[in-house]
């Protein structure tokens, strides 16, 4: 048996094991999620207020959203802005944390636990904490920055009360959860063979060159994974905007999921909300497929021979 056929057999075995571990979730999706998904697709073609009988109207919901609804495009634009900023910044912060915590020092496991701990805290509790920290009048962050305000004769930053800064404020709050991606980066970082670093040191490479030419290229699979998951999660941002800004000020944080929520809960327009959900599905699907097509150009997968 040659090396190529042996590698192919190994890949099939790995895929089989992967499907086996994913089977509980797949079974739950088929049993508990398949009917609601089909029902949502049907409702998206109807006028349904959750009280009366659904009335079939074809693609009217989609037409209204795409051609006659300014809030639809406003919310989509806000979400795209959030994704474009939050995903790259989140990747950079997660990588920096992983590089920092990859050092073999005494007590490092404690620091790793502390950085990951926010990911097991309720998102609502975390948001309320940051709401207090960013409070413009008495928040801790503005209290710390008050000497700078006095020095430069500036007014305190309004953070989430300023339409120009509200989205940035929510993005800064979201960085508190970078410990999740950090764990993934750290796991792959520790899987890099030490012999590569030893060879680089013999050639005179320092920490920076070893990071640029060894660590980061070999970390591209996990970076790409967190990039795709970050995009999917970014399009679903809702909780922080709902609690902190209520979609404001001036609808600057009125994200797509928030608008979908309002269509369903405030307007009782279940048909329109379902149409928005399917549009969101196709947007995320298209971006994910595009990212996967670019996968072979940006991700190092090792030799397959």
N, C-alpha and C positions, 0 to 999 in steps of 0.2 A: 504493500500500500504506500503510495507516494505521499509527500507532505501535504499537497493540496487537498487530496481526498480525505486525509486524516483531519485536516483543519475543518473541512465542510461537515464531517461527521460530528466533530466537537461542537460546532456552531448549532447543529440541529439538536443536539442533546441540551445545550444551554437554552435554546428557544423553548424546548419541551418543558424544562424545569421552570422557566419563566411563566409559561402559560399555566402550569400546575399551581404555582404560588398565587397567580392572579385569578384563578378559578373561583374562589369564594366571592370576590368582588364582581366578576363577570356573571356569576349565577344570581347574585342579588340584583344586578342591573336588569337581567332578563326577566326575573320573576317580579320584582317590585317597581322597576322603572320603565319597562317596555310599554305598558298600557298608558301611563301618564304622558309619555313622550308622544305616542300616537294621538292621544286625546288633545294634547296641546297643538299638534299640527292641524287637527280638524278644527279646533276652536279659532285658530289664526285666520281661517277663511270665513268666519261668522261674525255677526254682531251679537255679542253676548254680554249681559250685564250681571250675570251670576244670580239673577232672580227669574227672569222670563226665559222662554225656550230660545236656544240659539237660532239665529236666522242666517242662512247661507248667503254670503255676499261676494264670494270669489276672492279676487286679489285686491279688493277695495281698501282693506286695512293697510296693505303694503304700499298702495298707490298714495294714500293720504300721508303716510309717514315719510315717504321718499320725496314727494313733490309738494306737499302742502302743510308741512309741520316744521316751523322754524326751531322749536324746542328740541326736536329730534336731532337736528344737525348741531345745535348748540351743545347738547349733552354728549353727543358723539365726539365733537371737537374737544370738549373738556377731558373726556376719557382718553383720547389719543395723546393729548398733551401730558396727562398723568403717566401714561405708559412710556412715552418717549423719554421722560426725565427719570421716573422712578426705577425703571428696569435697569438701565446702565449704572445709575448711582448705587442701586442695591447690590449689583454684581461687584462693583469696585469695593464697596464697604465690606461685603462678605469675604472677598479675596484678601483684603488687607488684614481683617481679623484672623483669617486662617493662617496667613503668613506669620502674624504676630504670635499666635498660639501654637504654632508648630515647633517652637523651640523646646528642647528637652531640659526644662528647668524644674526645680523643686516646687511642688504645689501647683503646677500648670493645670492639672486636672480640675482643680477648684475653679480656676479662672475660666476654663472651658465651660464648666457647668453654669457659672454665673452669666456668661454671655448667651448661653442657650436658654436660660430660665424664662425670659420674657415670652418665648414661644409656647409655653405651657400655661401662661396666664390668659384669662378671658380677654378677648379683644375689646369688649366693652369696658372692663376695668382698666385696661391699658390706655384706652382712648380718654377716659375720664381723668386719669392721672396726667396725661399730656395736655388735656384741656386746661387743667389748673396751672401747669408749668408755663404754658404759652399765654396765660391770661394777661392782657396788655397792662392792666392797672396794678395788680398785686402779684402777678405770676413770678415764680422764682427766676426764670430766664431773664426777664426784664430787670429784676432786682440786681442780678449779677452784672448786667450790662449798664446799669444806671451811671456808674462813673464815666463810661464812654459817652453817654448821652449828655452828661454835664460838661465834659471836656469839649465836645464839639457842638454844644448848644443845640442838641437834637431833641425832638419829641420822641417818646417811647415808641418803638415799633408796634404796630397794631396787629401783626401776625395774621390770625385767621379772620380778623374783622376788616382787613384790607383786601379788596377784590384782586389787587395785583399780587398779593403775597399769600392768599388763602390756599391755593393749590400747592405752592412750595411748602407751606406749613404742614399740610397733611402728608406730603412726601417725607418731610423730616420726621414726622411722627412714625411713619411706616418703617423707617430705618431701624427702629427699636427691635424689629423682628428679623434683622439680618443674621441672627444666630442660627436660623434654620438652614440657610444656604451655606453658612460657615461650616457647619458640621459635615456637609457633603464635600465641600472643598478640602476640609481637613482630612477626611477619610481617604480621598484620592491622593492627596499630597503625601500622606504617610505610606502610600503604596508604591511611590516612585523608588526604583532601586538606588540604594546609596552608592553603588559603584559608579553611577553616572556623575554624581557630585564629586566623588573621589578622583575620577579621571579629569574632570574640569579643574579641580584644585591643582592637580599635577601640571596642567597647562597654564596655571597662573590666574584662573578665573576667580573673581571675588564674589561676594554675596549677590550683588546686583546682576552680574552677567549670568550667574547660575540661575537666578530667578527668571530672567528674560529668555534665556536660550534652552533651559531644561524644564523648570517648574511650570511656567505658563503654557508652553506647547503641550506638555503631557497632561495638563489640567483642562484642555479644551473640551473633552467630552462632558465633564461636570459643569463647566461654564455654559456650554450650549444647552444642557438640560435645564439649568436654572434660568437661562434666557427664555426658553420656551414656556416654562412654568410661570415665570414672571409676567410674560405677556398675557397668558390665560388669566392669571390672578388679577392683573391690572385692569382688564376689561370688566371685572366683576366688583371693583371697588365700590363700597357702599357704606359700611358701618361708620367709619370715621366722619364722612361727610354728613351722615344722618345725625350723629350725636353732636359733633363740634359745630358745624356751620348751618345745618338744616338746608343745605343746597346753596346757601348764599356765601358772601354778600353779592348781590346783583347776579345771582345764579352762576357765579364763578366756579363753584364746586358742585354744580348740578350735573352729576355724572349719569352715564347711560343707565346703569342699574337703578339709580335713584328715580329717573324718569319712568322706567319700567314699573318700579314699585308704586309710584304715584298713579300711573294709569290703572293699575290693578286695584289698589286699596282706596284711593281718593276718588277716582273717576268711575270706578266699577266697570271699566272697559276691558274685560278679560280678553276679548278677541284682539284688541289692539295690543295689549300686553303680550299675548302669545305671539303675535306677529313680530313684535320687537325682540322677543327671545330667540326666534328663529333667524332673524336678521343678524343678531349678535353671534349666533352659532356659525353662520356662514362667514362672517367677518373673521372670527377667531380661527375657523377652519382654513380659510384662505391664507391667512398670515402664517399659520403653523405649517401648512404644506410648502409655502415659499421658503420658510426657514429650514425645513427638512431637505428641500432641494439644494440649499446652499451648504448643507451639512458636510458634504464631502470636500468642500473647498476650504472650510475653516476649522474642521475638527480632525485631530490626529488620532487615527485608529490603530496605529501600529502596522507592522508588516503582516501580510496575509499569505505569506509563502513559507 
